[in-house]
Structures are given as C-alpha cells and as structure tokens.
C-alpha cells in the first residue's frame, strides 16, 4: 500500500500532545477507516480503555500498512518514545531475555501507540506492582468453527450461574470475534500456575453443567468442532487477549466491547464496531467501571482443583 502523504496533525489528550503522521492512511480498506479515525475512536473511549490497560504490560498488534499489510506483534517500546510514556519491564526466563513493554496510565499513551500503527492492545493479566501475581482472572468462551452463537449465549448463562454461586462478580465483553470473555478482579495473591488451576476448575464445573455444549479438551484436534471451548490457558504467563475496547484487526473493525449480562441473550457481536461503540460509550458509559471495586478470592476454586486432582504445567516463559 502506498504511503499517505497527508500532513501530520496534533491531537491533545489530557494535557499531552500526540503528533499523528499520515492521518489519512487507510487502515481498514473495506470501510475506508483511516489512522485518524482510529485515533478518534480511542479518544472517544479513552476512560474505558485506560481502565482496561492501566499499569499492565501491554503487547501491541501493529499494522504499519493497514490491514492489507503485515501484522507485527511488538513487545518492546522503541527508542525515541516521548519522555512522558511509561514502561514496565517483564522477563522471559526461558529465553534469558526481558522487554520494556508499554505501561498505559493515560489516554495519550494509547494515542501514541495508535500513531505507531497499533490497532489491537493485548495486556497481561498482572500489573507492574508485581507482574508475577495476576489480579485478573480471564474466562474465555472460545467457540469452535461450527459452534453457533446461541451455544455461546447458553454457556455464558451457565458461567454466570457458577460465578453467582461463588459470590464472584464477572464483567463480560465481546471478544471482537465470535466469542465472549468474562473478566474477574482477584486479589494478587497467587502466581500464574494457581490462577490457571483455578480457571481450569471453573471450566470443568461449567462443562459438568453443560456437557452437550462445552469442552475443556486441550488438544484442538480432539474437540467437537461444534463445541465451545472454555480456554483456561488464557491465564498463563505472557498469554494475552484483546482488552476491553480494543479494536480487532479484521475488515469489519469490530471491537471487544463490554456488555452487561442481560444483553447477552440477544446481542450480535458484529454490532460492536469502531463506528458504533463511541456512541454507546457516550450514552451508557463504561460498563466495566466498577471492575476494580472488589478483588475476589480463588480459594474455593483452588479447593475444587485439589478435589479433582487438577494440575497445569509451569508457566515460566
């Protein structure tokens, strides 16, 4: 794709100025959405995405030439970043390496990343205060290729039922694709392996209650292609999924959008896009605004894991 020659513009956010080069470069060819359109989208949902990313190591999914070009997974913040941009250092013991990843604390940080051609934001489920102790448990309802969305809805209802019985508040969102995610704030007391064990125990309980709909079978080749996989492994160290309010790098420019439980019975995830979510955000605010109010315990789930003899491999990466 030929580079745009449009002059740079400066966008202000919270007292910080972000220079946006090539603002007319088309990122989503089917819809004609430009880099500046993406900047305006993230500015419109700034409070929401900052809440979702705040102080988490964040991998960036960049599309330097728009969706028509190559996708780049970038962990390290490059040299030359503005002095007000914050980072958090994470290590990868298996490779004896580390990376200084983006650590969002304000909307300007998000806009800087968009200026760097970022479309998707994929944060860790831990924060910089202690990157080895997650404070977020992620329930990923991941449909197999032949799984209808009605099945996703049914399983979401079962997951909600189990969470209610545990006295845990879950915050659902669309994945930006065909699935749903539910996020739970947890006390940062456990390492990644224990959080995964708890997530597996939860997944097995959902499977017990909805055996015709759910699988927890690890190997993809062994799963029913019409089942819904409750992917507990999204809680592994250095595994990331798109944050709330992240745009997805697909032609329709869908968004991983917070929803409330009552909406799930009737929602169509394709309705949540760069064009529709800002108006929804303006009207309803951030449906995940209360997510940090209560940090829940995993003790009961870990008791279930012990009862069922569940274990997961070491998370070191």
Buried (B, 14 or more C-beta within 10 A) or exposed (E): EEEBEBEEBEBEBEEBEBEBBBBEBBBBEEBEBBBBBBBBBBBBBBBBBBBBBBBBBBBBBBBBBBBEEEEEEBBBBEEEBEEEBBBBEBBBEEEEEEBBBBBBBBBBBBBBBBBBBBBBBBBBBBBBEEBEBBBBBBBBBBBBEEBEBEBBBBBBEBBBBBBEEBEBBBBBBBBBBBBBBBBBBBBBBBBBBBBBBBBBBBBBBBBEBBEEBBBBEEEEEEBBEBBBBBBBBBBBBBBBBBBBBBBBBBEBBBBBBBBEBEEBEEBEBBEBBBBBBBEBBEEEEBBBEEBEEEEBBBEBBBEBBEEEEBEBEEBEB
